Amino acid sequence: MNRLLDALQPQALHGHHQALCHVWSDGMVKPLTGDQLARESAAYVAAFQAAAIARGQVVLIALPHAEALLYSFFGAMIAGCVPSFIPPPTIMTFEEWLRALIAFE
């Protein structure tokens, strides 16, 4: 495992109450602690594992630029997946967005 993933393991993050970084969310800057990152990313780790996504598989992340995007990215990394961002839906309906995504492939 590489150093980044070692540092991202939930047990390595627990107990870290100092800010790892700051995120802009809901119109203000918020500190993000190791505890928060571990707790919030764990839901994504569980979701990827429940979906039987194998280590090394690419997961497409289509979320707005917000805290959830960061948690899903780190959750994918912790689960051993390869996170890849795609633009989230815009004003198009979900069906239009999905058709456009499939047509792109």
N, C-alpha and C positions, 0 to 999 in steps of 0.2 A: 504494500500500500504506500502511496506517496505521502509526503509530509502534509500537504493540504488536507487530504482525507483523514490522516491521523488527527489533525487539529480539529476537524469537523465532527469527529465521533461524539455522540451525545454525552458519554461519560467524561470526555475531555472538556466539554463546555459547561457542565454543571458546576455550580459554585462560582462561576464568573459573573459577578454582579456589576462589573465595570463595563462601560460601553466599548463594544468591538468596533462599531461604526455608528454613524448617524444617518437616518433615513428621513426623507421628506414625505410626509403622509398627512392627509386631511388638513393641508394648509400650514403645517408646522413641522419643525425639525424634531425628530424623536431619537433618543439614544437606543441602540439595539445591543442588549447584553447577551453573553453566552448562554445564560439560562433561558432567555426568551427564544433565542435562535434554536436551541435544542428542543424546547417544548413545542414551538410552533412547527418546526420542520418534521417532528415525529409523526404528525398526522399525515404528511405527504409520504414519508417512509412507509407507514402502514398501508396507505392506499396503493402505492406501487407494488408492495409485496402481496397485498390481497388480490391485485389484478394479475398476479403471476408474471410480472415483468422481470425478466432475467437480468442478472448483472451484465453490464456491457451493452444492453439494449438502449437505443435512443428513445427518449420520451419527449414529445412535443409539448411545450408549455405555451399556452395562449391565454395569458392573463393581463389585465391592465397594469400599468406601471404603478405598483403599490407594494405594500409589505408582503402580500401573499405571493407575489412574483419571486421575491427574494427567498421566502421560506420554501417554495416549491423547488427552486433551483438547488438549495442546499439539501433539501429532502431527497432529491434525485441523486445528488452526489453521495450522500450518506448511504443510500440504498444500493449504490454501485451502478446506477444507471448513468447514461450520458444525456444531460439536459440540453435541449435545443429550443431556443425561443422562436416563436412565430408570432406575427402581429395578431392581436386580439380582434374580435369582430368590431366593426365600426357601426355606422348607422344602418348598414345592411342588416337584413334579418339573418338569423342564424342559418337558415336554409340557404340563402344566397351566399353567405360566407363559406359554408361547407362545400357548395358546388364550386365556388371559385378555388378553394383549396384543393379539391379533387382534380379539377381541370389543370391546376398548376403542376401536379405530379405528372 
